[in-house]
Amino acid sequence: MAQPAYKWTDIEAVYTAVAIHGNVTAAARSFNPPMSNKTAANQYEAALSRFHKPDVRKMHRQAVAYDPDNPPECELTERVRHPNATVVAFSDAHWTSLHQPRSLAHEALLRAIPAIKPDIILSVGDLVDMGEPSRHDPIGWNRRIKVKDELEAAKQHLDDIMGCAPKALRWWVRGNHDDRFDKYLALNAAMFEGVEGFDFAGQFPDWQMCHRLDLNDSVVMHRFHGGIHAGYNNTTKSGVNFISGDSHALQSVPTVDMRGRRWGVQCGMLAELTWPCFGYMQGNTRLWTPGFAVLTYRNGELMPPELCEVISGVAWFRGQEIAGKHRVRVQAGRAS
């Protein structure tokens, strides 16, 4: 019997879950609501047979004498050891055009980097929005955004960021919006694989890309768990410090167990909440907060993370106003 024609987005989600949890059954349970084992197994097999992905199950690793001290290379994961490093981590910029003004969080980032002098600049994903290649329908009669415009905006903004710390290492942990570029072409123009320009990473040669970055004692992924308790669940269920984006929340949540203290860091959003690409919210509110995170490692251990947060029109970092202008709220009926 022919296998169901699953979408690549579904196949990749299952494949990534198997890579994280080690087997198909645990991966199926990790979805909300849980996925059937048969569906997860079919999609995982599709990733191996149709897209020639390596087998990342723990059983397979044991069968080839898996060595935990020397794990096999996987295109999804990169590992960096920088025991004494300062890292500026930002995410969810959702850039769409150079005509779109820089956000306040973006301005704060450009001012903070030269002062902090980071060893690593870390993007935690979704720097572009890629609304056009996505599977989502447009909101009303919103103007269509061209992929070309998004790429031009991202290249210019990233050049500006690199110019603030030209010697820093640069990592881009790709998010689901970033992946829309390759996904669309893989589904609709697979015969062009390998042709210059048909690869998202090739558009940004100055940035090293991956889907998971193991940085010292931390794991960096665009998303793992969701919801209001994402930061806590990420570090509790992974067993390590966990740095993430996707939720647009800006938080540093500690957890303590017999192994010590760990942090679940969510890097907020570099975008503005009012941008048209978020029209699907239709005025609803969530725990979205513009800003970014600064991570400090000493002897390979993550120190308490620091956050730059936009509050009432001002970007605050270490108790100082680094961008924006404070708005004084006046009681109704009185002059300022």
Summary of the structure (lengths in Angstrom):
residues: 336
radius of gyration: 20.7
end to end distance: 74.4
largest distance: 75.8
contacts: 1041
relative contact order: 0.14
helix: 30%
strand: 24%
